[in-house]
């Protein structure tokens, strides 16, 4: 999570919300990184999770990330939860809860919905205070 927090700081340089994500393979090697690039690229889909998934998939040259873990500083939204499920990521670890748009337990629970075809292991609240603080500090300035 500390690496994801380091990645999140990169987003502030472009005015994006500081969310960071990394993807680790089954051997514990980081194979993808991403931070929010919505403002930088005028791309509403450029959330940290999606950027990291694209990065990992390109590195592996495949669309399925079976056995991989996504570590992200903020609870994924519905779009990102869908991308996580479609990429077949096995585990998600997140820090801060997103009480407004979270889709992994707060507002919705897309990844653990019993109707979902693909189940994802979820670990919540890792370095939660630190992950929330970077967001709080960012929005204080707005």
C-alpha positions in Angstrom: 0.0 0.0 0.0 2.9 2.4 0.6 3.9 2.0 -3.0 0.4 2.8 -4.1 0.4 5.9 -1.9 3.7 7.0 -3.5 2.1 6.5 -7.0 -1.0 8.5 -5.8 1.2 11.6 -5.2 2.0 11.7 -8.9 -1.6 12.6 -9.7 -1.4 15.9 -7.9 1.1 17.2 -10.4 -1.7 17.2 -13.0 -4.5 18.3 -10.8 -6.0 14.8 -10.7 -7.5 13.3 -7.5 -4.6 11.5 -5.8 -5.5 7.8 -6.1 -2.7 5.3 -6.8 -2.9 1.7 -7.8 -0.4 -1.1 -8.3 -0.9 -4.7 -9.6 1.3 -7.5 -8.2 1.6 -10.9 -9.8 1.5 -14.2 -7.9 5.2 -14.0 -7.3 4.9 -10.6 -5.6 6.4 -8.6 -8.5 4.8 -5.3 -9.4 3.6 -5.6 -13.0 1.5 -2.5 -13.3 1.1 1.0 -11.8 -1.4 3.7 -12.3 -2.6 7.0 -10.9 -5.6 9.1 -11.8 -5.1 10.7 -15.2 -8.6 11.9 -16.0 -7.6 15.6 -16.0 -4.2 15.0 -17.6 -5.6 13.1 -20.5 -9.2 14.4 -20.7 -10.2 10.8 -20.3 -13.1 10.0 -17.9 -12.0 6.3 -17.8 -8.5 7.0 -16.7 -8.9 6.1 -13.0 -5.9 4.7 -11.2 -7.2 1.1 -11.3 -7.9 1.2 -15.0 -4.5 2.7 -15.8 -2.8 0.0 -13.7 -4.8 -2.7 -15.4 -4.0 -1.4 -18.8 -0.3 -1.2 -17.8 -0.2 -4.8 -16.4 -2.1 -6.3 -19.4 0.3 -4.6 -21.8 3.3 -5.8 -19.9 1.9 -9.4 -19.8 0.5 -9.2 -23.3 -2.8 -10.7 -22.2 -6.2 -9.5 -21.1 -6.6 -11.8 -18.1 -4.7 -11.0 -14.9 -5.6 -14.3 -13.1 -3.6 -14.7 -9.8 -2.8 -11.0 -9.6 -3.6 -8.6 -6.8 -4.7 -5.0 -7.2 -3.6 -2.6 -4.4 -5.4 0.8 -4.5 -5.6 3.7 -2.1 -9.3 4.3 -2.5 -12.2 1.9 -2.8 -12.9 1.2 -6.5 -16.0 2.7 -8.2 -18.5 0.7 -10.2 -16.5 1.3 -13.5 -13.3 0.1 -11.9 -15.0 -2.8 -10.1 -16.3 -3.9 -13.5 -12.8 -3.6 -15.1 -11.4 -5.6 -12.2 -13.9 -8.4 -12.7 -13.4 -8.4 -16.5 -9.6 -8.6 -16.1 -10.0 -11.5 -13.7 -7.9 -10.0 -11.0 -8.0 -12.4 -8.0 -7.6 -10.1 -5.1 -8.2 -6.4 -4.3 -6.7 -4.6 -1.4 -7.8 -1.0 -0.7 -7.2 1.7 1.8 -9.9 4.4 2.2 -13.6 3.8 1.8 -15.5 5.9 -0.8 -18.8 6.5 0.9 -20.1 8.4 -2.2 -19.2 6.1 -5.1 -17.5 3.0 -3.7 -18.5 -0.3 -5.4 -16.6 -2.7 -3.2 -18.7 -2.6 0.0 -19.8 0.9 0.8 -22.4 2.0 -1.8 -22.4 -1.2 -3.8 -20.5 -4.5 -3.7 -20.0 -5.4 -7.3 -17.1 -7.7 -6.7 -18.8 -9.8 -4.0 -22.3 -9.7 -5.3 -23.7 -13.3 -5.3 -24.9 -12.8 -8.8 -21.4 -12.1 -10.1 -19.8 -14.7 -12.3 -16.3 -14.1 -11.1 -15.5 -13.7 -7.4 -12.7 -11.5 -6.1 -11.2 -11.7 -2.7 -11.3 -8.2 -1.0 -9.2 -6.8 1.9 -10.3 -3.4 3.2 -8.9 -0.6 5.3 -5.2 -1.1 4.8 -3.4 2.1 5.8 -6.9 3.6 5.8 -5.9 6.8 7.6 -3.0 7.6 5.4 -5.0 6.8 2.2 -7.9 9.1 3.4 -5.5 11.8 4.5 -4.0 12.3 1.0 -7.5 12.8 -0.4 -8.6 15.1 2.4 -5.5 17.3 1.9 -6.1 17.4 -1.8 -9.8 18.5 -1.4 -9.0 21.1 1.3 -7.1 23.0 -1.4 -10.1 22.8 -3.8 
